[in-house]
Amino acid sequence: MKKILLVGGAGYVGTVLAEELLVRGYAVRILDRLYYGRQGLRDIKDRIELVVDDMRTFSPRVLENLDAVINVGGLSNDPTAEYNPTANYEMNTLATQRLAEMCKGQGIRRFIFASTCSIYDRGVSDGDIDIVQDEESEVSPQAAYSSSKYKAERILLDMADDDFCPIILRKGTVFGFSPRMRYDLVVNTFVKYALTEGRLTLHYGGEMWRPLINVRDAARAYITCLQAEETAMRGQIFNISQGNYRISELALRVQAALREVGVEVEIYPDYGYRGVRSYRVSTRKIEHMLGFRPVVTVEESVKELVHKIREYGYTDFDNPRYYNIHWMKLLEEAQVITQVTGSVFEAPSTLAVSEVVK
Ligand SMILES: NC(=O)c1ccc[n+]([C@@H]2O[C@H](COP(=O)([O-])OP(=O)(O)OC[C@H]3O[C@@H](n4cnc5c(N)ncnc54)[C@H](O)[C@@H]3O)[C@@H](O)[C@H]2O)c1
């Protein structure tokens, strides 16, 4: 049985990917700091090995007896990366480099890295907003998040040789249900607003483009890359997306899908806000080289989301746990307070009380 290490395997993509690997007969080890808790692992916890540690400092023993490593860990969006650019660079670039060097040193040949299509962002003020970009397009990402991913990509590609096969997957924005749910991703955000407020607001009139991919399709893409013949895969970059959508079109699709499950929603454009990302990508390369095509549509996914959110009870939409930046800020704030209080509800020990009194 082949054993795969999923770094960040307790996350939104990682938990779904772990399930898909287990179904296909892989053994799965997860290395995760568990920033968002264990909730996402509840259905698979008895079938995985879990190492709770930081991807920047873990022990080399974590890499023992592995066939491949998939890195879906680190800070995973713009707001968290901008909030702490140093931690972002450490996790997304330096930790990826360290992990890859350790893999290479231990003879683990295949290394798949979660990059992002936001590397292609041109913004809405660029006259070439409608250009479709592929893996050969020249890019110069400026944002903390996308540039940290791009730097990691460069490092990995430089390491490719006969003994080491790094593969880069530049994912579009992911949507759909995951046991570790996120409502800070555009389709999921729309469903959340539809269910809570009955209205969707389109920033910048929804004119920006975004490539999108369902989370199960994203997981299938990783597995396709895991299984493909090594020589052809070494040092390859692949865009993965089910399609490019203008956000205004996306809202109409979400509205129509929700109507089918009895949820009515109104759409309001807001032209005030301009700090938006916009990019379109080509997915021809992964289709041609690996025959990979996403199969889950936005509409199907939206309907499933409504059903699964209710089934799993993820209807506490205000819970900051579903929004990476809110959760990270809250954890930081809690850390400052619990440094003084110790445990939240347990009575402090005598020593701790006297320390507080002093
Ligand atoms: N979700 C998307 O739309 C999307 C799009 C493109 C690329 N990506 C990339 O795909 C990957 C997975 O995204 P996601 O949505 O699952 O993100 P996520 O935030 O849900 O999951 C990231 C996981 O990494 C863990 N982690 C973070 N820092 C860590 C550290 N220092 N040590 C150990 N574990 C750590 C977290 O605890 C979490 O479980 C990320 O690399 C992200 O940048 C995501």
The ligand as a Tripos MOL2 file, in Angstrom:
@<TRIPOS>MOLECULE
LIG
   44    48     1     0     0
SMALL
NO_CHARGES

@<TRIPOS>ATOM
      1 N1         -8.9700   27.0660   -1.1640 N.am      1 LIG1
      2 C1         -8.6930   27.6480   -2.3190 C.2       1 LIG1
      3 O1         -9.5440   28.2500   -2.9920 O.2       1 LIG1
      4 C2         -7.2810   27.5530   -2.8450 C.ar      1 LIG1
      5 C3         -7.0350   28.0300   -4.1490 C.ar      1 LIG1
      6 C4         -5.7280   27.9410   -4.6360 C.ar      1 LIG1
      7 C5         -4.7260   27.4030   -3.8610 C.ar      1 LIG1
      8 N2         -5.0050   26.9640   -2.6040 N.ar      1 LIG1
      9 C6         -3.9280   26.3820   -1.8100 C.3       1 LIG1
     10 O2         -4.3010   25.0500   -1.4960 O.3       1 LIG1
     11 C7         -3.8440   24.7050   -0.1900 C.3       1 LIG1
     12 C8         -5.0030   24.2390    0.6560 C.3       1 LIG1
     13 O3         -5.9510   25.2840    0.8080 O.3       1 LIG1
     14 P1         -7.1430   25.1430    1.8390 P.3       1 LIG1
     15 O4         -8.2890   25.9100    1.3080 O.co2     1 LIG1
     16 O5         -7.3190   23.7380    2.1980 O.co2     1 LIG1
     17 O6         -6.5350   25.9350    3.0940 O.3       1 LIG1
     18 P2         -6.8560   25.7530    4.6620 P.3       1 LIG1
     19 O7         -6.4760   27.0350    5.2900 O.co2     1 LIG1
     20 O8         -8.2350   25.2310    4.8670 O.co2     1 LIG1
     21 O9         -5.8630   24.5940    5.1030 O.3       1 LIG1
     22 C9         -4.5060   24.7940    5.3730 C.3       1 LIG1
     23 C10        -4.1030   23.7690    6.4180 C.3       1 LIG1
     24 O10        -2.7090   23.9560    6.6790 O.3       1 LIG1
     25 C11        -2.5180   23.9180    8.0860 C.3       1 LIG1
     26 N3         -1.3560   24.7500    8.4080 N.ar      1 LIG1
     27 C12        -1.2350   26.0840    8.2200 C.ar      1 LIG1
     28 N4         -0.0270   26.5010    8.6330 N.ar      1 LIG1
     29 C13         0.6160   25.3970    9.1080 C.ar      1 LIG1
     30 C14         1.8890   25.1930    9.6950 C.ar      1 LIG1
     31 N5          2.7330   26.2140    9.9070 N.pl3     1 LIG1
     32 N6          2.2380   23.9420   10.0400 N.ar      1 LIG1
     33 C15         1.3800   22.8970    9.8590 C.ar      1 LIG1
     34 N7          0.1430   23.0500    9.3280 N.ar      1 LIG1
     35 C16        -0.2300   24.2900    8.9540 C.ar      1 LIG1
     36 C17        -3.7810   24.4810    8.7010 C.3       1 LIG1
     37 O11        -3.9410   24.0400   10.0390 O.3       1 LIG1
     38 C18        -4.8400   23.9280    7.7510 C.3       1 LIG1
     39 O12        -5.3390   22.6860    8.2000 O.3       1 LIG1
     40 C19        -3.1390   25.9380    0.3620 C.3       1 LIG1
     41 O13        -1.7820   25.8130    0.1210 O.3       1 LIG1
     42 C20        -3.6980   27.0610   -0.4810 C.3       1 LIG1
     43 O14        -2.7650   28.1190   -0.5760 O.3       1 LIG1
     44 C21        -6.2640   27.0210   -2.0800 C.ar      1 LIG1
@<TRIPOS>BOND
     1     1     2 1
     2     2     3 2
     3     2     4 1
     4     4     5 ar
     5     4    44 ar
     6     5     6 ar
     7     6     7 ar
     8     7     8 ar
     9     8     9 1
    10     8    44 ar
    11     9    10 1
    12     9    42 1
    13    10    11 1
    14    11    12 1
    15    11    40 1
    16    12    13 1
    17    13    14 1
    18    14    15 2
    19    14    16 1
    20    14    17 1
    21    17    18 1
    22    18    19 2
    23    18    20 1
    24    18    21 1
    25    21    22 1
    26    22    23 1
    27    23    24 1
    28    23    38 1
    29    24    25 1
    30    25    26 1
    31    25    36 1
    32    26    27 ar
    33    26    35 ar
    34    27    28 ar
    35    28    29 ar
    36    29    30 ar
    37    29    35 ar
    38    30    31 1
    39    30    32 ar
    40    32    33 ar
    41    33    34 ar
    42    34    35 ar
    43    36    37 1
    44    36    38 1
    45    38    39 1
    46    40    41 1
    47    40    42 1
    48    42    43 1
@<TRIPOS>SUBSTRUCTURE
     1 LIG1         1 GROUP 0 **** ****
